[in-house]
């Protein structure tokens, strides 16, 4: 084997080793990624729910935000209860130094229904449902290592009246700064390629490349 061929062989081996090391390190980092599942409860009857998120982008340095992948919040339905939960996908989860602090999100719903009830005594009887709900969730002190509070505020109003606008029912619920408590209930590892498998593939490809190069020289 000539000096030039030995140099090419050494370069190929070094390149393959670097590729294997790089792929292995990436695989190790990704193997630590997990899907976290939290349950949460709002005081003062504000509701409850759950959400899931992936921590694969979390560095554990300073303040960070991660979008929720899946979740539901059962709170403040309108008059017909056609919407008895809110989708939390896309809500923002706040972290500080790798520790979860709370959610940052909000929602609302409105509804107006008019119903004639002709078969009731004294009918026809007319009922109007005018319902609306708004809420928000946030976290104070999300950047503080010692003091932080996750809280919920919401408002729901359902007014039921007759044709003459005589009020039959006026139902209002107002919640201000109710504390939200969170509980981590599941940590499931994300499916990622094993480092050895990926590294082995890199070595195999490098080996095939070297064999082709050797055959070319021999020819």
WOCORUR-V786454 format. One record per residue. RES is the residue in one small letter. PSI is psi as a letter, one per 30 degrees, with the letter a starting at -180 (NA if undefined). OMEGA is omega in whole degrees, 0 to 359 (NA if undefined). Layout:
[[RES PSI OMEGA] [RES PSI OMEGA]]
This chain:
[[x k 181] [x l 179] [x e 181] [x e 180] [x e 178] [x e 178] [x e 179] [x e 179] [x e 179] [x e 179] [x e 180] [x e 180] [x e 180] [x e 180] [x e 180] [x e 179] [x e 179] [x e 180] [x e 180] [x e 180] [x e 181] [x e 181] [x e 181] [x e 180] [x e 177] [x e 179] [x e 179] [x e 180] [x e 183] [x f 180] [x f 179] [x f 181] [x k 182] [x l 172] [x j 182] [x k 178] [x k 180] [x k 164] [x l 177] [x l 182] [x k 178] [x k 179] [x l 179] [x g 178] [x g 182] [x f 178] [x a 181] [x l 180] [x a 179] [x l 174] [x l 179] [x k 177] [x l 176] [x k 179] [x g 184] [x f 181] [x f 183] [x k 179] [x f 183] [x g 182] [x j 175] [x a 181] [x k 181] [x l 179] [x k 179] [x k 179] [x k 177] [x k 180] [x e 183] [x k 178] [x l 177] [x k 177] [x j 179] [x j 182] [x k 167] [x i 175] [x l 177] [x a 190] [x e 184] [x f 183] [x g 178] [x f 177] [x j 184] [x g 173] [x l 178] [x k 179] [x k 182] [x g 178] [x k 181] [x f 175] [x l 184] [x k 174] [x k 183] [x k 178] [x k 172] [x k 182] [x h 178] [x f 181] [x k 179] [x k 182] [x e 181] [x l 181] [x l 173] [x j 185] [x a 179] [x l 180] [x a 180] [x l 181] [x k 177] [x l 182] [x k 172] [x k 179] [x k 176] [x k 187] [x k 172] [x k 179] [x i 187] [x f 188] [x g 177] [x l 179] [x k 182] [x g 184] [x l 4] [x k 182] [x k 185] [x k 178] [x k 177] [x k 176] [x j 178] [x j 189] [x k 178] [x k 179] [x k 178] [x k 180] [x l 177] [x l 179] [x k 182] [x l 182] [x j 175] [x k 178] [x h 182] [x f 181] [x g 180] [x k 180] [x f 187] [x e 187] [x k 177] [x l 181] [x k 174] [x k 187] [x l 182] [x k 173] [x k 182] [x l 180] [x k 174] [x k 179] [x k 176] [x j 181] [x k 178] [x k 184] [x l 178] [x a 185] [x e 180] [x g 179] [x g 174] [x k 185] [x k 176] [x e 180] [x k 175] [x j 183] [x j 180] [x k 174] [x k 178] [x k 178] [x k 180] [x k 172] [x h 174] [x k 183] [x k 179] [x k 178] [x k 183] [x k 177] [x k 176] [x j 186] [x f 181] [x k 174] [x j 182] [x k 181] [x k 176] [x k 178] [x j 179] [x l 177] [x k 176] [x k 181] [x e 182] [x e 181] [x e 180] [x e 180] [x e 178] [x e 178] [x e 179] [x e 179] [x e 180] [x e 179] [x e 179] [x e 179] [x e 178] [x e 179] [x e 181] [x e 179] [x e 178] [x e 180] [x e 180] [x e 178] [x e 181] [x e 180] [x e 182] [x e 180] [x NA NA]]
